[in-house]
Amino acid sequence: MSIEHIANIRPAENTDIDTIRELLRKTWLDAYGFIPVEDLDTYLNANYSVAKLKEILTTDREECFVYDDGTGITGWMRLRRDDDNNIFSVISLYVLPEAQGKGTGKKLLNFACEFALEYRFEKVTLGVMTQKEKSAKWYQNNGFSIVRTEPFTMGNTEVEHLIMEKIIFFQ
């Protein structure tokens, strides 16, 4: 891939796994206060265990990136390319609470859009829980539109997910 290097963003590596798990748990505890901690931990251990992260890091058509501000990893992003259905998704984009408001999320999101363009996708999709109004507004301010809602389950808790998309390429 020929995408330009963006300062502080690099592919996630196996040596980052413990830090990524800590980042996910910390951001989830901060962001998802409406979901019981047991459900967050169940989801983390089922979907982002050490073994699962090792698998994700080597999965074809998935890419994971970290944002390192020089003091350590403060952001994480997981992308998925579904070439068969022409869908490019931001599966995860999380920034540590203490690092928010410093442009990290925007840099990761812009990187995702550039990455999608490299693969000739026309749009980027992502999901945001309906309770995360501030996050949904942030994505809207960055060019995303709500296209539908669908259920999302974390542990035993089911919430509505706003599915959003941004058109990035016109033929």
C-alpha positions in Angstrom: 0.0 0.0 0.0 1.3 3.5 -0.8 -0.6 5.6 1.7 1.6 8.3 3.1 2.9 7.8 6.6 1.0 9.8 9.1 3.0 10.9 12.2 2.2 8.8 15.3 0.1 6.2 13.5 1.5 2.7 12.9 0.3 -0.8 12.4 -0.5 -2.6 15.7 1.9 -5.4 16.6 1.7 -8.4 18.9 3.8 -6.6 21.4 1.0 -4.0 21.7 -1.7 -6.5 22.6 -1.7 -6.0 26.4 -1.7 -2.2 26.0 -4.5 -2.4 23.4 -6.6 -4.5 25.9 -6.0 -2.0 28.6 -6.9 0.9 26.3 -10.1 -0.8 25.3 -11.2 -1.6 28.8 -10.4 1.9 30.1 -12.1 3.7 27.2 -15.1 1.3 27.5 -15.5 2.0 31.2 -15.4 5.7 30.5 -17.7 5.6 27.5 -20.2 2.9 28.2 -21.4 3.6 31.8 -24.8 2.5 30.7 -23.5 -1.1 30.2 -22.7 -3.2 33.3 -19.0 -3.8 33.8 -19.5 -7.6 33.7 -20.9 -7.2 30.2 -18.0 -5.1 29.1 -15.5 -7.6 30.5 -17.4 -10.5 28.9 -17.3 -8.7 25.5 -13.6 -7.8 25.9 -12.6 -11.4 26.8 -14.7 -12.9 24.0 -13.8 -10.5 21.2 -10.4 -9.0 22.3 -8.7 -11.7 24.3 -4.9 -12.0 23.7 -5.5 -15.0 21.4 -8.3 -13.2 19.5 -6.2 -10.0 19.0 -3.3 -12.1 17.7 -5.8 -13.6 15.2 -7.2 -10.2 14.3 -3.7 -8.8 13.7 -3.1 -11.5 11.0 -6.6 -11.6 9.5 -6.8 -11.0 5.8 -8.7 -7.8 4.9 -8.4 -6.4 8.5 -5.9 -3.8 9.6 -5.2 -2.5 13.1 -3.4 0.7 13.9 -2.3 2.4 17.0 -1.6 6.0 17.7 1.5 6.6 19.8 1.9 10.1 21.1 5.5 9.6 22.1 4.6 8.6 25.6 2.8 5.5 24.7 -0.3 4.2 22.8 -3.3 6.5 23.3 -5.4 5.4 20.4 -6.5 2.2 18.6 -8.3 1.6 15.3 -9.5 -1.6 13.6 -10.5 -1.5 10.0 -12.2 -4.2 7.8 -12.3 -4.4 4.0 -15.2 -6.5 2.6 -14.2 -6.4 -1.1 -17.0 -8.9 -2.0 -19.7 -6.5 -0.8 -17.8 -3.2 -1.4 -17.9 -2.3 2.3 -15.1 -0.6 4.2 -15.7 -0.4 8.0 -14.1 1.2 11.0 -14.8 -1.6 13.4 -13.2 0.2 16.4 -11.8 3.6 17.0 -10.9 4.4 20.6 -8.8 7.1 22.2 -7.9 7.1 25.9 -10.1 9.6 27.9 -7.1 11.7 28.9 -5.9 11.9 25.3 -9.3 13.0 23.9 -9.6 16.5 22.5 -6.1 16.5 21.1 -6.8 15.5 17.5 -5.9 11.8 17.9 -9.4 10.5 16.9 -9.5 12.9 13.9 -6.1 11.7 12.7 -7.1 8.1 13.0 -10.4 8.7 11.2 -8.7 10.7 8.4 -6.2 7.9 8.1 -9.0 5.3 7.8 -10.6 7.4 5.0 -7.3 7.6 3.2 -6.7 3.9 3.6 -10.2 3.2 2.2 -9.4 5.4 -0.8 -6.2 3.5 -1.5 -8.4 0.4 -1.9 -10.8 2.3 -4.1 -13.8 2.2 -1.7 -16.5 4.8 -2.2 -17.6 5.1 1.4 -16.6 4.3 5.0 -19.1 2.8 7.5 -19.1 2.6 11.2 -21.4 2.1 14.2 -22.1 4.2 17.2 -24.3 3.3 20.1 -27.4 5.6 20.3 -26.5 6.6 23.8 -23.2 8.1 22.6 -24.8 11.3 21.2 -21.6 13.3 21.6 -19.7 10.6 19.5 -22.4 10.5 16.9 -22.3 14.3 16.6 -18.5 14.2 16.3 -18.7 11.7 13.4 -21.4 13.9 11.8 -19.1 16.9 12.1 -16.5 14.8 10.3 -18.8 14.0 7.3 -20.7 10.9 8.4 -24.4 10.5 8.1 -26.8 8.1 9.9 -28.2 5.6 7.4 -30.0 3.1 9.8 -30.0 1.6 13.2 -29.5 -2.0 14.2 -29.0 -3.9 17.5 -25.6 -4.4 19.0 -24.9 -6.8 21.9 -22.2 -6.4 24.5 -22.3 -9.3 26.9 -26.0 -9.6 27.9 -26.7 -5.9 27.1 -28.3 -5.1 23.8 -28.3 -1.5 22.6 -29.2 0.3 19.3 -26.3 1.1 17.1 -26.4 4.0 14.7 -24.9 2.8 11.4 -23.2 5.8 9.8 -21.4 6.3 6.5 -19.3 8.8 4.7 -19.0 9.0 1.0 -15.3 9.4 0.2 -14.9 8.7 -3.5 -16.9 9.5 -6.6 -16.2 7.7 -9.9 
